[in-house]
Amino acid sequence: MTTHKTKMLIIGSGPAGLTAAIYAARAGMEPIVVQGLQPGGQLTITTDVENYPGFRDVIQGPWLMQEMQAQAEHVGTRMMWDTITEVDLANGSPFIAKGDSGDEYAGETLVIATGAQAKWLGVPGEQELSGKGVSACATCDGFFYRGKKVAVIGGGNTAVEEALYLTNHSDDVTLIHRRSELRAEKILQDRLFANPKISVLWNKRVEKFIGDPLQGGLTGLELADSDTAEISHFDCQGGFVAIGHAPSTDLFHGKLAMEESGYLVVEPGTPKTSIPGVFACGDVMDHTYRQAVTAAGTGCMAALDAERFLAAQEFMDKK
């Protein structure tokens, strides 16, 4: 077993974690990034990216993450191909993390950038047509469906917000919900029902996404009636799954303050968690925006606050 020591240990290698690494490395903190099960985060399974600042033309998500990683390494970040299986935060700094490789990582500060994953329906065609008509982010992909017929699947706040957002691009938006009433807040429901571009299909479950990923992508949905099980077909070119996200916080249950939904609690306006010296950034603490650019911004904040934390610790040690 090897113990890797660093001033900043970063768990997660998406835009938040890599941005934190870039800032920390430039500050001479020699950060370590443990990449986890999905190096590069969700953008590595995203094709066209059109809303990340600095690029006039559409770029590819995997390419963007490769460039971020190369930049982080260029300025002095150590990238570790490992997955953290256990953390010890009880004794304060240094914070200890154990990898499934058998190695340990000791960070004077810890930045948690483990992200969140969209919840999927798990029905045929969903993954095959992902990025080819099926999406879990209207803000990310809605622009590509200008003038097309689109469907949003879900009944909570996320689904209603996605449907409302899509009316900026489409005049034909249908919300499909498996029940007879929505779970979304009343003010959101009022806005939904008042919007002439949105219609609702009640008591319908999506059984299958239909289309050819190589020729035209999504063409429709196979629906089943929740009461009668009768099968019907719904034509559309875009299908947005909006049934929520699951933050990757299992490692921190009982060790850090978190919301009922699993998102880490941070001090408002900062990446500071309930333990001094431990910071959270990106989608693991953000259930509102969930964008690459906002994740990168909070990664920057985490690195700067970690640097200030260490400076304060060094000052106190000298007194």
N, C-alpha and C positions, 0 to 999 in steps of 0.2 A: 504493500500500500504506500502511495505517495501522497503527501500533503502539500497542496499548492497554496501559497500565501500571497495575498494581494491587499492593497489598500481599498480596492473596490471589487467586490464579487457581483457579477451580473448574471441572473438566471433568466434566460430567454434571449433570442437573437432576431426578433422582428425589428421594425423601425424604432420602437422605444428603446429596446436594449442596445441596439447598435449606435443610436444617437448618444445615449448615455456613455457608451464606450468611447466614442470619438471625443467627446468633451473631456472625459476623465483622462484619456491617454494624452491629450494635448496639455493637460494640467500636470503631467508627470506622475499620475497615480498608478500606472501600469496595470490597468484593469484586466480581469479575466472574465470572459463570456463563456458560460456553459450553454451550448446551443440547444440541447433538448431533442425531443422526438421529431420536431418539425423545424429544422434550421431555416432561418429566414422568415418564419411565421406564416401568416395567412396569405401574404402577397406572393409566396412561391406557388400557390395554386390559383392565382389570379392572372388572367391573360392581359387584356388591354387596360392600361392605367392612363387616364386622361386628366386627372384632377390633382396630381402631385406637382407642386410649383417647380418651375425651372425648365420644363420640357415643352416645347411648342408642339411637337408631334406626339402621337400616342406611343407609350413605351410599354414594355412587358414587365409584369410584376417580378418574375424570377430575376430578370436582368437588373432591375432596380435594387433588389436585395443583394445580388452579387457585388454591385458597385458599392453599396453601403458597407458590406463586410470588408471589401478590399480597402476602402478608405479607413475603416477602423483598424485594420491590421497595419496599414501603412504608417499610422501615427503611433503605433505601439501597443495595440491590444493583443492579448493572447486568446486565441479561440480554442476551446476545448470541445472535442466530440464526445460528449457524455450526457447522461440524463440524471438529474438530481432525484434521489428517492427519499431523502430524509434531511431535515434541517433542525439545528439546535439553536434556538434564539434565547433560551432562558437565562443564560449567563451574560448576556450583553456582548459587546465587541471583545474579541473577534467572533463573528458569527460563523458557525460550522455547517457545511453542507456535505452530504455524502452522495457520491455518484454510483450508478450501477456498474461502473468499471471497477469499483473497489477503492478508488481514490477519494481523498477528502479535499475540501476547499475551505480555506479560512480567510474571511474578508473582514477588514476593519470596518467597512461599511457593506451593506447588502442592498442591491437594487433588484427588485422583483419585476420582471417584464415578461411574465409567462403567458399573457394574452387571454383571449377568450375565443371560443369556437361557436359558430352559428349552429343552432339545432336544426337538424334535417328531418324530413318525413320518413326517409328510409324506404321509399317505394321505387319500383322499376323506372328506369330512365332518368332518375334524378341526378345521379353522379355522372352518367354518360353525357348528359346534356348541360352539365354545369359549365357556365361560360359560353354556352351555345343557345341561350334562351332561358336558362334556369339560373337564378341568382339569389343570394341572401342579403343583398344590400342595394336598395333603390338609390341611395345617395351616390354610391359608387358607379352603378351601371345604368341608371335611368336614362341618361343622356343618349345611350345607344338605341333607345326604343322610341325615339321621336316619331309621332304619327302612327304608332303601331298599337295593336290591341294587346293589353296586358292584364294579368291577373295577380292578385296578392292573396296568399294563403295564410290565414290566421284570424284571430279575433281579439287580441289584446292591444295595448297601446302601440306597440311596435308595428303591428299590421296596419292599424288605422293611420299612423304617421307616414308609413311607406306609401299607402294608397294616396293620401293627400299630396305627398311630394311628387308622385308620378304624374299627377294632373298638370304639372309644369311642362311635361313632355308629351303626354298622350291625352286625347279627348275621350278615350274608351278604356276606363279602368274598372275592373270588377273585383270586389272583395269576396273571397270564397271562405265560408266558415262552416265548421261541422256542427255547430249548434244553432239554436233559434234566437240567440241574443249574444251581444258582444260583451267581452270582459273589459273593454277599454273605458277610460274615464268618460264621464258624461259629456264634458265640454268637447272632447275629441269626437265622440259619437255625433254630437250636434253638428259639428263642422263637416263630418263625413256625409251625413244624410242631407245636408243643405247643398252639397256640391253636385251640380248637374252632370259632371263628367264621371261620377262614380255610381255604380250599381252594386247590389249585394245579392249573392246567391247563398241562401240559408240551408242548413242541414245537408251540406255536401262535403264528402271526404274525397281528397285526391287519391286515387288508386294507382295512377300511372302518368308519367310524363311521356308524351308521344312526339316523335320526330327523329331526324337523322342527324347526328352530330357532324357528319361530313358533308351533308347537302342541305343547307337551309336552316338547320337547327330545329328548335322547338316549333311544333305546329299546333299542338293542342294538349288538353288534359282529359284523362278518363276519370269521371266522377262517379261516386256511389252515394245514393241517398242514405242519410244516417238512420232514417226510420224504416224505409222499405227495402233498402239495398239495391234498388233499381239503378242500373248503369246508364250514364249519359255521357255525351261528348261535348267538350267546350273548346272552341277554336280560339287560339291566341298565339302570339309570337314571343311573348315574354311571361315567365312565371316566377314570381318573387316569393320565396318561402320566408315567412315572417312570424316564426313561433318562438322567438327568443334566442338568447345566447347563454352559453355556460362558461363562466370564467374558470381558468385553470388554477384553482386555489386549494386543491385537496391537501397539498403539502403543509398548508398553513392553518388548517382547522384547529382551533383551540390554542393557537400560538399568536395570532394577530386578530385584531378586531375586524369583523367583516359583516356585511349586510346579510339579511336572510337569503338573498339571491346568490350569495357567495362572493360578491365583489368586495375587494379589500377597502376598508374605510381609511380615508386619508384626511388630514387636516385641510379644511376648505381652502382652495387656492394654492395648495402645495402638494408635493408627493410624499409627505411625511406620514408614516403609519403610526400605530399605537406604541411602537417600540423605537426609542431614539437610535438613530443610525441605520434604521431599516426604511427603505423608500420603495414606493410602488409607482409604476408608470405604465402608460398605454392602456390597452383594453382590460387589463386585470383590475383596474380601478375606475374605468370610464364606461358606464353603461348608457351614456347619452349620445356621444358623438361617434366613437368607434371608427375614426378615419386614420389613415397612415400619417397624415401631416399633424394631427393632434397628438397621436402617439409619439411621434418624433419630438414634438414640443415638450411633452411631459418628461421624455427621456432626458432632454437638455436640463430641465428643472431638477430632476433627480440627481444628475451629476453635479450641478452647481451647489445644491443643498448638501450633498455628501461631502464635497470639498470643504464647505463652511463648517460642517460638523467636525471633520478631522482637525481643522485649524483651531476650533474652539477647544477640542480635546487636548491638543498639543499645548495650547496656552495654559490650560488648567494644570497639566502635568509639570509645567515649568515653575508654577507658583510655589 
